[in-house]
């Protein structure tokens, strides 16, 4: 055990008041840096033990092994991350190429449809256009509505019987 005066600690830690010094001591105890008791009446710290800041000779091999393992893990992680980055870049490039191809197909299809409309109107035969005429669409819509009404009516009459 060792007694350390608060005044010596205040000078060493550049602390100006007792409360600030006590806070530092309490924090050191919570961090397991020291084991001891504060004697506020006699303004001293009774230290039973403290964490060593130097490593022991017998710990050096273990520390080297631990750091080498950490370094190996870090290198593996970097390799894995590099692979993920490469995969992401490759996937992005494939997606970009596919998007460009799709845009070409859409553009080509639009041009073909425009040419078909223009060709059908110019020839007057209606064969160039693949769309249904407005009159035919109206007739188709009317047929669908009339069929739907009859079908729903049959369902309703069955439910009543």
C-alpha positions in Angstrom: 0.0 0.0 0.0 1.1 3.5 -0.7 -0.3 6.8 0.5 -0.3 9.7 -2.0 -1.2 13.2 -0.8 -3.9 15.0 -2.7 -1.6 18.0 -3.0 1.0 15.9 -4.9 -1.7 14.5 -7.2 -3.1 18.0 -7.9 0.3 19.2 -9.0 1.0 16.1 -11.1 -2.4 16.1 -12.7 -2.6 19.9 -13.1 -5.9 20.0 -11.1 -6.9 23.1 -9.1 -9.6 21.9 -6.7 -10.4 18.8 -4.6 -13.7 18.0 -6.3 -12.0 17.7 -9.7 -9.3 15.5 -8.3 -11.8 13.2 -6.6 -13.7 12.8 -9.9 -10.4 11.7 -11.5 -9.7 9.2 -8.8 -13.3 7.8 -8.9 -13.0 7.4 -12.7 -9.7 5.6 -12.3 -11.3 3.2 -9.8 -14.2 2.6 -12.1 -11.8 1.9 -15.0 -9.9 -0.6 -12.8 -6.8 1.4 -13.1 -6.4 1.6 -9.3 -7.7 -0.2 -6.3 -7.6 2.0 -3.2 -9.4 4.3 -0.8 -9.7 8.1 -0.7 -9.1 9.6 2.7 -10.8 13.0 2.4 -10.2 13.9 6.0 -6.4 13.5 5.7 -6.5 14.5 2.0 -4.7 11.4 0.7 -5.2 8.4 -1.5 -4.4 5.0 -0.1 -3.5 2.8 -3.1 -3.7 -1.0 -2.7 -2.8 -1.9 -6.3 -2.8 -0.3 -9.8 -2.8 -1.4 -13.4 0.7 -1.8 -14.8 1.4 0.3 -17.8 4.4 -1.8 -18.8 4.1 -5.4 -20.0 5.9 -8.2 -18.4 8.6 -10.1 -20.3 6.5 -13.3 -20.3 3.6 -11.5 -21.9 5.5 -10.3 -25.0 5.1 -13.5 -27.0 1.4 -13.6 -26.3 1.1 -9.9 -27.4 3.0 -10.6 -30.6 0.8 -13.6 -31.4 -2.3 -11.6 -30.7 -1.2 -8.7 -32.9 -0.1 -11.0 -35.7 -3.5 -12.7 -35.6 -5.2 -9.3 -35.7 -3.0 -8.3 -38.6 -3.9 -11.5 -40.5 -7.6 -10.9 -39.9 -7.3 -7.4 -41.1 -5.6 -8.5 -44.3 -8.3 -11.1 -44.9 -11.0 -8.5 -44.3 -9.3 -6.1 -46.8 -9.3 -8.9 -49.3 -12.9 -9.7 -48.7 -13.9 -6.0 -49.0 -11.9 -5.7 -52.2 -13.8 -8.7 -53.6 -17.1 -7.1 -52.6 -16.2 -3.8 -54.2 -15.2 -5.6 -57.5 -18.4 -7.6 -57.5 -20.4 -4.4 -57.0 -18.6 -2.6 -59.8 -19.1 -5.6 -62.1 -22.8 -5.8 -61.2 -23.2 -2.1 -61.8 -21.5 -2.3 -65.2 -23.7 -5.3 -66.2 -26.8 -3.4 -65.1 -25.7 -0.3 -67.0 -25.2 -2.3 -70.2 -28.6 -4.0 -69.8 -30.3 -0.6 -69.2 -28.7 0.7 -72.4 -29.9 -2.3 -74.4 -33.4 -2.0 -73.0 -33.4 1.7 -74.0 -32.3 0.8 -77.5 -35.1 -1.8 -77.8 -37.7 0.7 -76.5 -36.5 3.4 -78.9 -36.6 0.9 -81.8 -40.1 -0.3 -80.9 -41.3 3.3 -80.7 -39.8 4.1 -84.1 -41.4 1.0 -85.6 -44.8 1.9 -84.2 -44.5 5.4 -85.5 -43.5 4.1 -89.0 -46.4 1.6 -88.8 -48.9 4.4 -88.0 -47.6 6.7 -90.8 -47.5 3.8 -93.3 -51.0 2.7 -92.6 -52.4 6.3 -92.9 -50.5 7.0 -96.1 -51.5 3.7 -97.8 -55.1 4.0 -96.6 -55.4 0.3 -96.2 -55.1 0.3 -92.4 -52.7 -2.7 -92.5 -49.7 -0.8 -91.2 -51.3 0.0 -87.8 -51.4 -2.6 -85.2 -53.7 -0.6 -82.9 -57.5 -1.0 -82.7 -59.5 1.8 -84.2 -61.4 4.1 -81.9 -64.8 2.8 -83.2 -63.8 -0.8 -82.7 -62.5 0.0 -79.2 -65.8 1.7 -78.3 -67.8 -1.4 -79.5 -65.5 -3.7 -77.6 -66.0 -1.7 -74.4 -69.8 -1.7 -74.9 -69.9 -5.5 -75.3 -67.8 -5.9 -72.2 -70.0 -3.7 -70.1 -73.2 -5.4 -71.3 -71.8 -8.9 -70.6 -70.7 -7.9 -67.2 -74.1 -6.6 -66.3 -75.9 -9.8 -67.4 -73.4 -11.9 -65.6 -73.7 -10.0 -62.3 -77.5 -10.1 -62.7 -77.4 -13.9 -63.0 -75.3 -14.1 -59.8 -77.8 -12.0 -58.0 -80.8 -14.0 -59.1 -79.1 -17.2 -58.0 -78.4 -15.9 -54.6 -82.1 -15.1 -54.2 -83.3 -18.6 -55.0 
